[in-house]
C-alpha cells in the first residue's frame, strides 16, 4: 500500500531538520547566517524545532551548504550522524517499536508530522522489502543532499537498533551517479544504484521480523498520538487563497514578502499563482494588506503595545510607515463598493 504523507497545502518541513546543516556550517567556520538569509531563514526562526519551513527552502539551503563547504557528500555524512530527536515523534516511534518492520512502518506513517509533499513507502509484499523516499514535487530540484541524507539516516537508525555491522541488500538513488563512488561503498558496504524511480533501502527478507531491544510500547503510543496531533494542528488550508494567506501570516514579521518567493514555496510560477488568485478575485498584494490590517487591529488591543512594536510585528520599519499604511487602508476602504 502506498503511503504518501502529503499535506494538501504548500510543501513544508519542521525547522529542526536544519539543525545538522547549521552545526556543520558553524563547525567549519562558514557564514551560516548569510546562507540562512539567502533562503529567507534565520537562527531565531529555527530556534523553535516545530517551526514550519518551506520544503523548497530547506532543500535549497542543503544544496548550497554542500557547495559552501565544498563537501559534495554532506548529506551522506550528516545522515550517519543523525540525532533521532531531530526527526520529532517519528524518530522516537522508530526506536520504541517492537520489531524493525513495525519501526519502519510507524516511522513512515508519522513522518507526515515532520515533513509533507513526500512519498514514503515500505513495500514488503515481495521477497526483498524496500523502504523508499522521494519528494513529490518535481519542481524541487536538485535535491541530492536531502535524498542522500534521508537514505543515510534510515541506515543509521537501523544500525542503532540492529548493530553497526548491519548492512542493507542494495541502496537506490534517483539522481545520477557522481564520479566518485567510494564514499557510498564505505558507508553502505553494498551495491548502490543510481537514476532509480525513488531513493531507497532494500532490506533482507528476515530484517522486518527482527525484535528491537529498545522497544517501549507506551512511548510508541504516546509519540504516535503526538504525531497525529501535530498533523491535525498544522493541516494547511485546501484552497490556494487560504494557502497564500497562511504563508503570509507565518512570515509577516520575519521577512520581505515577495510574490516570487510565495509562488516558489507553493510549487507554482509567479504568473500561474497570480492568475489563480485573480480568478478568485484577489491578489498577493491584497492578501498581504488584509492580513496586516487584521494583525494591526488585534495588536492594538493588547495592553502596552506601542506603535513601533505593532509596526515591527507586521513587517514595517517603524511607526511612521505603519501610519502611512493605515491611512492608505482607510482611503482604500472608503472606495470599496458597499
TAGISUL-V186364 format. One line per field, one symbol per residue. burial: b if it has 9 or more other C-alpha atoms within 8 Angstrom, else e. A space follows every 10 residues. Layout:
burial->???
This chain:
burial->eebbbbbebb bbbbbbbbbb bbeebbeeeb ebeebbbebe bbeebbebbe bebbbbbbbb bbbbbbbebe eebbbbbbbb ebebebbbbb bbbbbbbbbb bbbbbbbbbb bbbbbbbbbb bbbeeeebbb bbbbbebeeb eebbbbbbbb bbbbbbbbbe bbeeeeebbb bbbbeeeeee eeebbeebeb ebbbbbebbb bbbbeebbeb ebebbbbebb bebbebbbeb beeebbbeeb ebbbbbbbee bbbeeebeee ebbbbbbbbb eebbebbbee ebbbeebbee bbbebbeebb eeeebebeeb bbbbbbebbe bbeeebeebe eeeeeeee
